[in-house]
């Protein structure tokens, strides 16, 4: 599958470092609530309450220190890595046509996926959601388009289908660059390698 593009850990760390620098507006080597709130507003999350909840969850998922108010580079990288695992899993569930995985999904796939979760999504609504994410006019969503749209939304997964839909309807596409960070097939080995590279490049 095109989702399983295996990149070396230097490329993984480079993508995360570029994203970190994009969010870290004051260049203090950490990402705080205000910076997350700013970028969430930029990508179209509509209410202050929603932005607060998402930013808080990003910080909680990235770090484990009590009373955490900001993420270091290493903690931010941990959030991105875990988010990518969720994104790849959900994408693989969308991207399934009679057992054949083609690296894309369309409005019909979207309707089928949410129907399995007990949420009726009409064809017009599904098409509008696809158009929000579609950057090349193909009316099919690639993994890069999917990842760029949902990378900063931790409320994604079968446990949160309604939250995912709410975010999808409100937010807009944000270009995080051409580099694509993906989770290695051997996850444990990937985590070890990632931490080694992050330690070197993020210091």
FENSUL-V151733 format. One record per backbone hydrogen bond with DSSP energy under -1.0 kcal/mol. CO is the residue of the C=O (numbers start at 1). NH is the residue of the N-H. E is the energy in kcal/mol with one decimal. If there is no record, write none. Layout:
# FENSUL-V151733
co=CO nh=NH e=E
co=CO nh=NH e=E
This chain:
# FENSUL-V151733
co=3 nh=5 e=-1.6
co=8 nh=12 e=-1.8
co=9 nh=13 e=-2.6
co=10 nh=14 e=-2.0
co=11 nh=15 e=-2.4
co=12 nh=16 e=-2.1
co=13 nh=17 e=-2.6
co=14 nh=18 e=-2.3
co=15 nh=19 e=-2.2
co=16 nh=20 e=-2.8
co=17 nh=21 e=-2.3
co=18 nh=22 e=-1.7
co=19 nh=23 e=-1.9
co=20 nh=24 e=-2.7
co=23 nh=25 e=-2.1
co=24 nh=27 e=-1.2
co=31 nh=71 e=-2.8
co=32 nh=36 e=-2.2
co=33 nh=37 e=-3.0
co=34 nh=38 e=-2.0
co=35 nh=39 e=-1.9
co=36 nh=40 e=-2.4
co=37 nh=41 e=-2.0
co=38 nh=42 e=-1.9
co=39 nh=43 e=-1.7
co=40 nh=45 e=-2.4
co=41 nh=44 e=-1.1
co=43 nh=172 e=-3.5
co=47 nh=51 e=-2.3
co=48 nh=52 e=-2.5
co=49 nh=53 e=-2.3
co=50 nh=54 e=-2.5
co=51 nh=55 e=-2.7
co=52 nh=56 e=-2.4
co=53 nh=57 e=-2.0
co=54 nh=58 e=-2.4
co=55 nh=59 e=-2.1
co=56 nh=60 e=-2.4
co=57 nh=61 e=-2.6
co=58 nh=62 e=-1.6
co=59 nh=63 e=-1.9
co=65 nh=68 e=-1.2
co=71 nh=31 e=-2.6
co=72 nh=76 e=-2.7
co=73 nh=77 e=-2.7
co=74 nh=78 e=-1.8
co=75 nh=79 e=-2.0
co=76 nh=80 e=-2.5
co=77 nh=81 e=-2.6
co=78 nh=82 e=-2.4
co=79 nh=83 e=-2.6
co=80 nh=84 e=-2.5
co=81 nh=85 e=-1.5
co=82 nh=86 e=-1.6
co=83 nh=87 e=-2.7
co=84 nh=88 e=-2.7
co=85 nh=89 e=-1.8
co=86 nh=90 e=-2.5
co=87 nh=91 e=-2.5
co=88 nh=92 e=-2.0
co=89 nh=93 e=-1.2
co=90 nh=94 e=-1.9
co=91 nh=95 e=-3.0
co=94 nh=96 e=-2.2
co=97 nh=100 e=-2.3
co=100 nh=97 e=-2.1
co=105 nh=141 e=-3.3
co=106 nh=110 e=-2.0
co=107 nh=111 e=-2.3
co=108 nh=112 e=-2.3
co=109 nh=113 e=-2.4
co=110 nh=114 e=-2.2
co=111 nh=115 e=-2.0
co=112 nh=116 e=-1.8
co=114 nh=119 e=-3.0
co=115 nh=118 e=-1.6
co=122 nh=126 e=-2.7
co=123 nh=127 e=-2.3
co=124 nh=128 e=-2.0
co=125 nh=129 e=-2.0
co=126 nh=130 e=-2.2
co=127 nh=131 e=-2.4
co=128 nh=132 e=-1.6
co=129 nh=133 e=-1.1
co=130 nh=134 e=-2.3
co=141 nh=105 e=-1.2
co=142 nh=146 e=-2.2
co=143 nh=147 e=-3.3
co=144 nh=148 e=-2.5
co=145 nh=149 e=-1.5
co=146 nh=150 e=-1.9
co=147 nh=151 e=-1.5
co=150 nh=153 e=-1.9
co=154 nh=156 e=-2.2
co=157 nh=160 e=-1.5
co=160 nh=164 e=-2.5
co=161 nh=165 e=-2.2
co=162 nh=166 e=-2.4
co=163 nh=167 e=-2.5
co=164 nh=168 e=-2.5
co=165 nh=169 e=-2.5
co=166 nh=170 e=-1.3
co=167 nh=171 e=-3.1
co=185 nh=187 e=-1.3
co=186 nh=190 e=-2.4
co=187 nh=191 e=-2.6
co=188 nh=192 e=-2.1
co=189 nh=193 e=-2.6
co=190 nh=194 e=-3.1
co=191 nh=195 e=-2.4
co=192 nh=196 e=-1.8
co=193 nh=197 e=-2.4
co=194 nh=198 e=-3.1
co=195 nh=199 e=-2.1
co=196 nh=200 e=-1.3
co=197 nh=201 e=-3.3
co=198 nh=202 e=-2.6
